[in-house]
Amino acid sequence: MDTMVKQSLAVPIKKLSSCVTGVKEREVWARRRAKRGTGGVKSSPPRTGQTSVTRSYQADLEKERKLRETLNAQKHAERAAMRDHFRKKYQLSKSSKDTSHLSAAQGKVALPRQLAKLIGPETPAKDDGYSLLSAFQGLNFNMGMLGGKQTKSSTPMSVNGEACKGIQGMSLSVRQAACVRIQRGMCVCPAGTVAGLGVEGVTPARGGPAGRGGGRGLRRFEEIPHTGSSGWLNLVKFWREDRFKLLHKHMERTFNTLGPIYRERLGTQSTVNILLPSDISELFRSEGLHPRRMTLQPWATHRETRQHSKGVFLKNGAEWRADRLLLNREAMMAPAVRRFLPLLDEVARDFCRQLATRVEKEGGKEERGYSLTIDPSPDLFRFALEASCHVLYGERIGLFSTSPSQESQKFIFAVERMLATTPPLLYLPPRLLWRLGAPLWTQHATAWDIIFSHAEKRIQRGVQRLRSTQAAGGGSGGAEGEFTGILGQLMDKGQLSLELIRANITELMAGGVDTTAVPLQFALYELGRNPAVQEQVRGQVKAAWARGGGDAHKALQGAPLLKGLVKETLRLYPVGITVQRYPVRDIIIQNYHIPAGTCVQACLYPLGRSRDVFQDPERFDPGRWGTQESGEGAGGGGGFRSLAFGFGARQCVGRRIAENEMQLLLMHILLSFRLSVSSSEELSTKYTLILQPETPPRITFSTL
């Protein structure tokens, strides 16, 4: 037994003793001297104290060198992360140098607080960047919410928490790559971020209800609920059941049946339809530098076959952006609004004066004044055309005279015919119909020809007037302080060719009549059937009018309920029932993977009437758009509840004209008349590219 212990401990004891006495070290140096021989200078073993100091000094130097390399790598990685963020945001090409810097830092980029906010904001609605993790911000694990039920707990389970900790603090690109490496894992970050991914893409969990996650993993695009796989069969059903006129109701029913997201194919068109503001927010975050919406192919085909230039409504890409920026200066910016606001106010005052004269002549005498029940829609169409022409051309066309021109009446009819024939043509190949001379296409093209003819005459008159003013030495801007219309402003700048000016002015003309006149019908009807709301708005308008001393701009600023009145009308009766975008990168909505380039549309009619988004959505309440607006509903998404004019760089270019036109007319009507209707029922509606009443409502105007 003693022998075994000695043998097992002999070597360790020998090593320990040599470390203490230095015998082993001296033996090593002796063997080295023996190998070199006796000649030359004999080297002596280094002194033990000097060796430890040298080694300690060298170790400190090595530590300092590594620290400098780490700090430099971190600094380079920070800069690379910022550059990478802006390259993604503006769709620029990647840099191999930045990629190498990020790789050197191994993705552990700890940005300063302010820079980190630029790349990864605390709230997802303001995040201009994109990652697979940020796509899930705000994901709700309460599956009962969509069905109106509340579960006891909505706290997400943390699966693979160590991986989640490692991801926090990385740059966007590194976080995205890190998530892909978590095979089939569910990473739940503190903010509720969820990602369930496979190795080469996404591996959806089978089964389970559609909707927000619930820990079931990311699902494939093909698993999105749909209304039928055959676009042509769906189109035949639409025609047979006349669903085009009730497309908004069809969308509302489908959302109630399939949930907050569904796919639909109609003829040649395929779309993904969404409803909730949080999903709409995700869509708009991925629209890119040149947002693209669904092209109205019948309109584009008309321009091509008639060899007309296209305006910004039908353009895309850099060409669209260049033209749009020039138009924004004359139609959207605050200085431009201040220039054309007096023109709109003048037309609104004339409309009310003419209506008051008609009520006194044709109406019945009452205790407080006169009263007349009429269908105001023809007068509203004339008002919208007169106001649009005054702003666009800087001149009146006399539609409020006792005998309005037949040409203008023909223009209004052509706009209505164009809008009515567009929806069926959206789902058919228009060039084929053009070659076949199909009656539907002929009606559509003829309506556009009348619109272009009317606009061309007005443009020619405006050009001649401006050139004569220039020849007289007055400049294209006319007399000092005189506004010559958007046409004159564009010609004065000289940055758009006359052909492009014609194309854009014509589109503004065609899109500025029905889209203003029809919402005014709905607004007047809702005011008539909600007398308490009418009196509330009238009281604020009167006070603002008195404070402003009759100045229209000051009066509008002092009456926010007027703006709320327009927004509330468009919530219940949106002019266009969808807003489309083609995301420039893959996105995740309702836990479904949606590839880049897919047409995704926000459906505004179901959105405005959803109980998940608005409290008591059937109630007409302009006050809901005040300070408490952001607290309504459970749909999330911040300000993505009012999208009647679109959003962002691609919103309606005539938005400021239309908003002020409607607010000014409603203001002067409320100052002059009390409105009432014979029925308190909601108006029946139909869809003809814009939403409008099935039958124009009759409204009673009583003088105050």
Secondary structure, DSSP 8 states (H G I E B T S, - for coil): -HHHHHHHHHHHHHHHHHHHH-HHHHHHHHHHHHHH-SSS-------HHHHHHHHHHHHHHHHHHHHHHHHHHHHHHHHHHHHHHHHHHTT----HHHHHHHHHTTT-----HHHHHHHS-SSGGG--S--TTGGGTT----TTTTTT---S-------SHHHHHHHTT--HHHHHHHHHHSBT-EEE-TT--EEEB-SSS-----SS-SSS-TTS--B-GGGS-BS-S-HHHHHHHHHHHTGGGGHHHHHHHHHHHH-SEEEEEETTEEEEEE--HHHHHHHHHTS-SS------HHHHHHHHHHT----GGG--HHHHHHHHHHHHHHHTSHHHHHHHHHHHHHHHHHHHHHHHHHHHHHSEE-SSSEEEEE--HHHHHHHHHHHHHHHHHSS---TTSSS--HHHHHHHHHHHHHHHHHHHHTTS-HHHHHHHT-HHHHHHHHHHHHHHHHHHHHHHHHHHHHHHHHHTTS-TT-STT---HHHHHHHHHT-S-HHHHHHHHHHHHHHSSHHHHHHHHHHHHHHHH-HHHHHHHHHHHHHHHHHHTT-HHHHHHT-HHHHHHHHHHHHHS-SSSEEEE--SS-EEETTEEE-TT--EEEEHHHHHT-TTTSSSTTS--GGGGSTTGGGSSS---TTTT--TT--GGGS-TTHHHHHHHHHHHHHHHHHHEEEE-S--S---EEESSSEEESS---EEEEE-
